Amino acid sequence: MKKRNLILATVLLTFVFTSCLDLGDDDEYVQDWMCMVTVTTGGANPVFLMDEGTYLTSETSLPADTFTVGERYYLHFIMGDTINHPVNTYPVKIDQYGKTAIKDFVVLPKDSTDKWEDQPVMDLYAWCSGHYFNTFFVSYAGMTTPNTIELVRMKKKETATSTDTVPTLYFELRHNVKTFSTGAAFYRFYSFDLTSLKTEFPQAKRFALQISSNLVSFGEQSFLRTYTPDAAKTGAELLAWGKNNPRPSLTPF
């Protein structure tokens, strides 16, 4: 078995969202999972904290100098022993991982000039957890500066007021670069902090986030995600949730 460890800004060759673990002669199905986590213990067998409050302990031996406490990572894994484990802690076998950048979203006020480029991306996955809008995708190599990824809040599309309990907000995920090369493509992992929304909408119980992105071969596409401030799941709820939601993904095109 060849381990496929994904690292931010590593040139993309191929990537398939299935487990690469060798199941032997019996080609039985093994449930795989993906999530964003925070490193709480480094080393060859790191410990990660999910946004829902569950700890994941790595049974997979990884490069000891890779993970630093406090950093955020994307993980793709299967569960280890889900019976004999400490409360709220689950052993996992990690298949793939990618270091995640944490950013604030930017705001385009009404009647303001749009200053961010919108180059196409591909293979986009997106979901909310904890106080973050999480995403990973593939983008072509930028050839000019600036060359950034931005989540832009489009206020000109919004009619929400500060007293709304379920405000609908509009965002665009953009590759902010003027010129790019299709000769190379890279995986990008991002978590955008949404905590400022609760200050602006103090009565909101949850937020309806209408997200748009310019996708290769599809053009502008839109999908809905729900952000619930302070949402949390116990370890048992995580397992139950995962059976029905094995991979957060875009609405089929």
Stockholm file with secondary structure:
# STOCKHOLM 1.0

chainA/1-253         MKKRNLILATVLLTFVFTSCLDLGDDDEYVQDWMCMVTVTTGGANPVFLMDEGTYLTSETSLPADTFTVGERYYLHFIMGDTINHPVNTYPVKIDQYGKTAIKDFVVLPKDSTDKWEDQPVMDLYAWCSGHYFNTFFVSYAGMTTPNTIELVRMKKKETATSTDTVPTLYFELRHNVKTFSTGAAFYRFYSFDLTSLKTEFPQAKRFALQISSNLVSFGEQSFLRTYTPDAAKTGAELLAWGKNNPRPSLTPF
#=GR chainA/1-253 SS CCCCCCCTTCBCCCCCSSCCCCCTTSCCCCCEEEEEEEEEECSSSCEEEETTSCEEEECSCCCTTSCCTTCEEEEEEEECCSSSSCTTEEEEEEEEEEEEEEEECEEECTTCCCCCCCBCEEEEEEEEETTEEEEEEEEEEECSSCCEEEEEEEGGGCCCCTTCSSCEEEEEEEEECSCEEEEEEEEEEEEEECTHHHHHSTTCSCEEEEEEEEETTTEEEEEEEEECTTCCCCHHHHHHHHHHCSSCCCCCC
#=GC SS_cons         CCCCCCCTTCBCCCCCSSCCCCCTTSCCCCCEEEEEEEEEECSSSCEEEETTSCEEEECSCCCTTSCCTTCEEEEEEEECCSSSSCTTEEEEEEEEEEEEEEEECEEECTTCCCCCCCBCEEEEEEEEETTEEEEEEEEEEECSSCCEEEEEEEGGGCCCCTTCSSCEEEEEEEEECSCEEEEEEEEEEEEEECTHHHHHSTTCSCEEEEEEEEETTTEEEEEEEEECTTCCCCHHHHHHHHHHCSSCCCCCC
//
